[in-house]
Amino acid sequence: MRTTIPERGRSNEELLQALRELRSSDTNWREGRVFSLVYFGGDRHEELLESAHALFAPTNALNPIAFPSLRRMEAEVVEMAADLFHGPSSAVGTMTSGGTESIFLAVATYRDKARKERPWVLRPEIVAPSTVHPAFDKAGHYLGVSIRRVPVGVDFRADVSRMGRAVGPRTIAIVGSAPQYPHGLVDPIEALSTLARRKGLPLHVDACVGGFVLPWLERLGRNIDRWDFRVEGVSSISADLHKYGYAAKGASLLIWRDMDFMRHQFYVATEWPGGIYASATAAGTRPGGPIAAAWAGLRGFGEDGYLAAARQSLNAADRLRAGVRAIPGLRLIGDSVATIVTWGAAANGPDVFAVADALERRGWSVDRQQRPACVHLTVTRNHVEAADSYLADLRASVEEVRANPALARSGTAPMYGMMAKVPIRGLVKSSVKKVMEAMYAPGAKSADVNAAKGDGLIDRMIDRHGESIEQALDRVERLRKRLGFGG
């Protein structure tokens, strides 16, 4: 039955109780059972964010003349971030609604700058490592920019030599990550900078995950390769405030080395009967709440608070890494020294996706990854208490799967496994779109990954052919790697 607006308004108390009941079905992130989705700065910090957000919730940053407070707070947030990233005095930027919008604006700006300076480039390209966030592909899809993904090296970092060979006459920018999301590894930004400068191209660093934790880890003595504006060739940096900046959701940054780049980010319409329209970001209306909460959050935490949070996160991450190494059949993917931990199966180890299913049955939210099959953990201060419980459940899950090999052919494990291996990626995209269609269909109120099955080809492959297809796909993958196509 379709939901309708009630004829009479309901009381605040009744609605808040309804919201609490809805929230009760969510994963218990307060106990550290969610990785990557929630960055919790503590109860006292959360109260500050909620109060600051509420004070400015009705306001609109579209008009900085009507709301000069928002323009001032945004400018000061940009300045604090530029200082943290060792930006020059010329550094400028804007707040955005999230990392995807920051990346979208970076791609759009580089495209429009190239249109003005190199108008003969009709089909622009950006060269990036294969581990770069899919927000770049999304931006390219909407903006008509091709993202040339280059396979990474055996260490899962950007292969600078391969990226150099991928640069061509249509290339308008190069991208690196600090760190890349899948394995928490910082790309060789200094080497990418040398490449970019040699080719006369700008270099964007996507630090949406790491922007507000890597600087503090470096101050704690961690060996972090330089990735920010200290590297001369870096033109822009995207960084999420609502991740390790512990700001309210809906807050990210795009910082430019100077206005020579940022002026191409602005949009101005002069012929509208409604007046002159100008905006600095993709959004028109921009809520004041996230701006105020980010401003208050940065000042409320302070350097001492961020250092303490980074120390706690790093402690939890290092304990998780040590615990994974101690479990027979598992291995760490990559050699991250930051706060992302990724584990997969060692030689003759258990089916990763079956272990993931077993972890979910024990109440954990699991982020599955592919190429290779693995599980991702973004570790924060909220996981200090949960780390030991996670490792105990992980060990029990591995033992359960080893004792019951049939689990690899039940639950979501076979679907995730097959999707990760199918070489015709259009089939996978079609199946995932079925999930989206089911989620947003009339009357739909929840997500169900099993909607990817239906009558689709991948589902029939699993049901009818099972292990023989998996073995064939494994052979295809090994051949791809021998031919140099593997990541």
C-alpha positions in Angstrom: 0.0 0.0 0.0 1.4 3.4 -1.0 2.4 5.8 1.8 0.4 9.0 1.9 0.7 12.3 3.8 -1.5 12.0 6.9 -4.7 14.1 6.9 -3.7 15.5 10.3 -0.2 16.2 11.5 1.2 13.9 14.2 2.9 15.0 17.4 6.6 15.4 17.7 6.8 12.8 20.4 4.9 10.2 18.3 7.1 10.9 15.3 10.3 10.7 17.2 9.3 7.4 18.7 8.5 6.1 15.2 12.0 7.2 14.1 13.6 5.4 17.1 11.7 2.2 16.1 12.9 2.5 12.5 16.4 3.0 13.7 16.2 -0.2 15.8 16.5 -2.4 12.7 19.8 -0.8 11.7 23.2 -2.4 12.3 24.5 -1.5 15.8 27.3 0.9 14.8 27.8 2.2 18.3 29.3 -1.2 19.2 31.8 -0.9 16.3 30.0 -3.5 14.2 30.0 -1.3 11.1 33.2 -0.4 9.1 33.4 2.5 6.6 29.9 3.9 6.9 30.0 5.7 10.3 32.7 7.8 11.8 31.7 8.5 15.4 33.6 11.2 17.4 32.0 10.4 20.7 28.8 11.4 22.5 30.1 14.9 23.5 31.3 15.6 20.0 28.1 14.3 18.5 26.1 16.7 20.8 28.2 19.6 19.5 27.6 18.6 15.9 23.8 18.2 16.4 23.6 21.6 18.1 25.6 23.4 15.5 23.7 21.8 12.7 20.3 22.7 14.3 21.3 26.3 14.7 21.8 26.7 11.0 19.5 24.0 9.6 17.1 26.5 8.0 19.8 28.6 6.3 21.0 28.4 2.6 24.6 29.0 1.4 23.3 29.7 -2.1 23.2 33.4 -1.2 26.3 34.4 0.8 25.1 38.0 1.0 21.9 36.9 2.9 24.0 34.5 5.0 27.5 35.9 5.5 28.0 33.6 8.5 27.9 30.6 6.2 30.4 32.1 3.8 32.8 33.0 6.6 32.5 29.5 8.2 33.1 27.8 4.8 36.1 30.0 4.1 37.6 29.2 7.5 37.0 25.4 7.1 38.8 25.6 3.7 41.7 27.6 5.3 42.0 25.0 8.2 42.1 22.2 5.6 44.5 24.0 3.3 46.9 24.5 6.3 46.6 20.9 7.3 47.5 19.9 3.7 50.4 22.3 3.5 48.7 24.4 0.9 50.4 27.7 -0.2 48.8 31.0 0.7 47.1 31.0 -2.7 45.1 27.8 -1.9 41.3 28.1 -2.3 38.4 25.7 -2.3 34.8 25.0 -1.4 32.8 22.6 0.8 30.6 20.1 -1.0 28.0 17.5 0.0 30.4 14.6 -0.1 33.3 13.0 -1.8 31.4 12.2 -5.0 30.5 15.9 -5.5 34.1 16.9 -4.8 35.4 14.5 -7.4 32.6 15.5 -9.8 33.6 19.1 -9.5 37.3 18.2 -10.0 36.6 16.3 -13.2 34.3 19.1 -14.5 36.8 21.8 -13.7 39.7 20.0 -15.4 37.4 19.4 -18.4 36.3 23.0 -18.7 39.9 24.3 -18.2 41.0 22.0 -21.0 38.1 23.2 -23.2 39.4 26.7 -22.9 43.1 26.0 -23.3 43.0 23.0 -25.7 39.7 23.4 -27.6 40.7 20.7 -30.1 40.4 18.0 -27.4 36.9 16.8 -28.1 37.0 13.5 -26.2 39.0 14.3 -23.0 40.5 11.5 -20.9 41.7 11.3 -17.3 44.4 8.7 -16.5 44.0 7.0 -13.1 45.0 3.7 -11.4 42.4 0.9 -11.4 41.9 1.3 -7.6 40.7 4.9 -7.9 37.1 5.5 -6.5 34.2 4.8 -8.9 33.0 8.4 -8.3 35.5 9.3 -11.1 33.7 6.9 -13.5 30.4 8.3 -12.4 31.6 11.9 -13.0 33.1 10.8 -16.4 29.8 9.2 -17.3 27.8 12.4 -16.7 30.4 14.8 -18.0 31.6 13.1 -21.1 35.1 12.4 -19.9 36.7 9.0 -20.3 38.4 7.6 -17.3 41.4 5.4 -18.4 41.9 3.0 -15.6 45.4 1.6 -15.6 46.2 -1.7 -13.8 48.1 -1.3 -10.5 51.4 -3.0 -9.6 51.8 -6.1 -7.6 51.8 -4.0 -4.5 48.4 -2.6 -5.4 49.8 0.9 -5.8 49.6 3.0 -9.0 52.0 1.8 -11.6 53.6 5.1 -12.7 55.3 3.6 -15.8 52.0 2.1 -17.1 50.2 5.3 -16.4 52.8 7.3 -18.3 52.2 5.0 -21.3 48.5 5.6 -21.0 48.8 9.4 -21.2 47.9 10.6 -24.7 47.0 13.8 -26.6 43.5 13.8 -25.1 44.6 13.4 -21.5 43.5 16.4 -19.4 44.6 15.2 -15.9 46.2 12.5 -13.8 44.8 11.1 -10.6 46.3 9.3 -7.6 44.8 8.3 -4.2 45.9 9.0 -0.6 45.0 6.3 0.2 43.1 4.3 -2.3 40.0 2.9 -0.6 40.2 -0.9 -1.3 43.5 -1.6 0.4 44.4 1.6 2.3 47.6 2.2 0.3 48.9 5.6 -0.7 49.8 5.9 -4.3 53.3 7.1 -5.2 52.2 10.8 -5.5 55.7 12.2 -5.8 56.4 10.0 -8.8 53.0 10.8 -10.3 53.8 14.4 -9.8 57.0 14.0 -11.8 55.0 12.3 -14.5 52.3 15.0 -14.5 54.8 17.9 -14.7 56.8 16.2 -17.5 53.6 15.8 -19.5 52.4 19.3 -18.6 49.3 18.0 -16.9 47.5 18.7 -13.5 47.5 16.1 -10.8 44.5 15.5 -8.6 44.9 13.6 -5.3 41.8 11.9 -4.0 42.2 12.0 -0.2 38.5 11.6 0.6 39.3 8.8 3.0 42.7 9.8 4.2 42.7 13.6 4.1 41.9 14.0 7.8 43.8 11.1 9.2 47.1 10.8 7.2 48.5 14.1 8.5 47.9 13.0 12.1 49.4 9.6 11.5 52.5 11.3 10.1 52.7 13.4 13.3 52.5 10.3 15.3 55.6 9.0 13.6 54.0 6.7 11.0 56.0 6.6 7.7 53.6 8.2 5.3 54.9 9.1 1.8 54.2 12.7 0.9 50.9 13.2 -0.9 49.7 16.7 -0.3 50.6 20.2 -1.5 54.2 19.7 -0.4 54.4 17.8 -3.7 54.8 20.5 -6.2 52.8 18.9 -9.0 49.6 18.4 -6.9 46.9 20.7 -8.3 43.9 19.7 -6.2 42.9 17.5 -3.3 39.5 16.1 -2.4 39.0 15.2 1.3 35.9 14.3 3.2 35.2 16.1 6.5 32.5 13.6 7.4 35.0 10.7 7.5 38.1 11.1 9.7 37.2 14.8 10.1 34.3 13.5 12.3 31.9 16.1 10.9 28.2 15.6 10.3 27.3 13.8 7.1 27.1 15.8 4.0 30.5 17.6 4.3 33.5 17.3 2.0 36.1 19.6 0.5 37.7 20.3 -2.8 40.9 22.3 -2.4 42.8 23.9 -5.3 46.4 25.1 -5.3 45.3 28.5 -6.7 42.5 30.3 -8.4 43.9 29.6 -11.8 42.2 26.2 -11.5 39.2 27.1 -9.3 37.8 29.8 -11.6 36.8 27.1 -14.0 34.7 25.5 -11.3 32.2 28.4 -11.1 28.9 28.4 -13.0 27.2 31.6 -14.0 23.9 32.1 -15.9 23.2 35.6 -17.0 20.1 35.3 -19.2 17.5 33.9 -16.8 14.5 36.2 -16.2 14.8 35.4 -12.5 18.1 37.3 -12.3 21.8 36.5 -12.4 22.5 33.0 -11.1 25.9 31.9 -9.9 27.1 28.9 -7.9 30.5 27.6 -6.9 29.5 23.9 -6.6 27.1 21.5 -8.4 24.4 22.2 -5.9 22.2 25.4 -5.9 20.7 25.3 -2.5 23.3 24.3 0.1 22.1 23.6 3.6 23.9 25.6 6.3 23.8 22.8 8.9 26.7 20.7 7.5 28.9 23.9 7.1 28.3 25.0 10.7 28.8 21.5 12.1 32.1 21.1 10.2 33.3 24.4 11.4 32.4 23.6 15.0 33.7 20.0 14.8 37.1 21.0 13.6 37.4 23.6 16.4 35.9 21.3 19.0 38.2 18.4 18.3 41.3 20.5 17.9 44.7 19.1 17.1 44.9 17.2 20.4 41.5 15.6 19.7 42.5 14.5 16.2 45.8 13.1 17.3 44.1 11.1 20.1 41.5 9.8 17.6 44.2 8.9 15.1 46.2 7.1 17.8 43.1 5.1 18.9 42.3 4.2 15.3 45.8 3.2 14.5 46.0 1.0 17.6 42.8 -0.8 16.6 44.0 -1.2 13.0 47.4 -2.6 14.1 45.7 -5.1 16.5 43.4 -6.2 13.7 46.3 -6.7 11.3 48.2 -8.7 13.9 45.1 -10.8 14.6 44.4 -11.6 10.9 48.0 -12.7 10.4 47.5 -15.1 13.3 44.5 -16.9 11.7 45.5 -19.8 9.5 44.2 -19.5 6.0 44.0 -15.7 5.9 46.4 -13.0 4.7 46.5 -9.3 4.6 46.1 -7.6 1.2 48.7 -4.9 0.7 51.0 -3.4 3.3 48.9 -0.5 4.6 50.4 1.5 7.4 47.3 3.5 7.8 43.8 2.8 9.3 42.4 0.6 6.5 42.7 -3.2 6.9 42.0 -5.6 4.1 42.1 -9.4 4.4 41.6 -12.3 2.0 42.4 -16.0 1.8 45.9 -17.4 1.7 46.8 -20.3 -0.5 44.3 -23.1 0.1 42.4 -20.8 2.5 38.7 -20.7 3.0 36.2 -19.1 0.6 36.3 -15.4 1.5 32.6 -14.7 0.7 31.5 -17.7 2.8 33.5 -16.3 5.7 31.9 -13.0 5.1 28.4 -14.6 5.3 29.4 -16.3 8.6 30.5 -12.9 10.0 27.2 -11.4 9.0 25.4 -14.2 10.8 27.4 -13.1 13.9 26.1 -9.5 13.6 28.9 -7.8 11.7 28.4 -5.5 8.7 30.8 -6.8 6.0 32.3 -4.9 3.0 33.1 -7.4 0.3 35.6 -6.6 -2.4 36.9 -8.2 -5.6 40.1 -8.7 -7.6 41.2 -10.3 -5.3 38.3 -11.5 -3.2 38.7 -9.8 0.1 37.0 -8.0 3.0 37.6 -4.3 3.7 37.7 -2.6 7.2 37.9 1.1 7.6 39.0 1.3 11.2 38.2 4.3 13.5 38.3 5.2 17.2 35.0 3.4 17.5 36.6 0.0 16.9 39.0 0.1 19.8 36.7 -2.0 22.0 35.3 -4.1 19.1 38.6 -5.3 17.6 39.0 -8.3 19.9 35.4 -9.4 19.4 35.8 -9.1 15.6 38.9 -11.2 15.6 37.3 -13.9 17.7 34.3 -14.0 15.4 36.5 -14.0 12.3 38.5 -17.0 13.6 35.2 -18.8 14.5 33.8 -18.0 11.0 37.0 -19.3 9.3 36.8 -22.5 11.3 33.0 -22.9 10.5 33.7 -22.5 6.7 36.6 -25.0 6.8 34.5 -27.5 8.6 31.5 -27.0 6.2 32.9 -26.5 2.6 29.3 -26.5 1.3 28.8 -23.0 2.8 30.7 -21.7 -0.2 27.7 -22.7 -2.3 25.1 -21.2 0.0 24.0 -17.8 1.1 25.4 -14.9 -0.9 28.8 -16.5 -1.3 28.3 -18.1 -4.7 26.7 -14.9 -6.1 29.5 -12.6 -4.9 32.1 -15.1 -6.0 30.7 -15.5 -9.5 30.1 -11.8 -10.0 33.7 -11.1 -9.1 34.9 -13.5 -11.7 32.6 -13.0 -14.7 34.8 -11.5 -17.4 31.8 -9.9 -19.3 31.3 -7.0 -16.8 28.1 -6.0 -18.6 26.4 -9.1 -17.2 27.4 -8.0 -13.7 26.2 -4.4 -14.3 22.8 -5.8 -15.5 22.5 -7.9 -12.3 23.3 -5.1 -10.0 20.8 -2.8 -11.7 18.2 -5.4 -10.9 19.0 -4.8 -7.3 18.5 -1.1 -7.8 15.3 -1.5 -9.7 13.9 -3.8 -7.0 15.0 -1.3 -4.3 13.3 1.7 -5.9 10.3 0.0 -7.4 6.8 1.2 -6.4 6.1 0.0 -2.9 9.7 -1.1 -2.2 11.0 -0.1 1.2 14.2 -2.2 1.7 17.3 -3.5 -0.1 17.7 -7.2 -1.1 20.9 -8.3 -2.7 19.2 -11.5 -3.8 17.2 -9.5 -6.3 20.4 -9.7 -8.5 19.5 -13.3 -9.2 16.0 -13.5 -10.6 16.1 -15.0 -14.1 19.5 -13.5 -14.9 22.3 -15.2 -16.7 24.6 -15.1 -13.7 22.0 -16.8 -11.6 21.5 -19.6 -14.2 25.3 -20.0 -14.5 25.5 -20.6 -10.7 22.5 -22.9 -10.5 23.3 -25.0 -13.6 27.0 -25.2 -13.9 28.5 -24.5 -10.5 32.1 -25.3 -10.0 33.0 -26.0 -13.6 32.2 -22.4 -14.5 34.2 -21.2 -11.6 37.2 -23.2 -12.7 36.9 -21.9 -16.2 36.6 -18.3 -15.0 39.7 -18.9 -12.8 41.6 -20.0 -15.9 40.4 -16.9 -17.8 41.6 -14.7 -14.9 45.1 -16.3 -14.9 45.3 -15.8 -18.6 44.4 -12.2 -18.3 47.2 -11.7 -15.8 49.8 -13.4 -17.9 48.8 -11.2 -20.8 49.2 -8.1 -18.6 45.5 -7.2 -18.2 45.2 -8.1 -14.5 45.2 -5.5 -11.8 
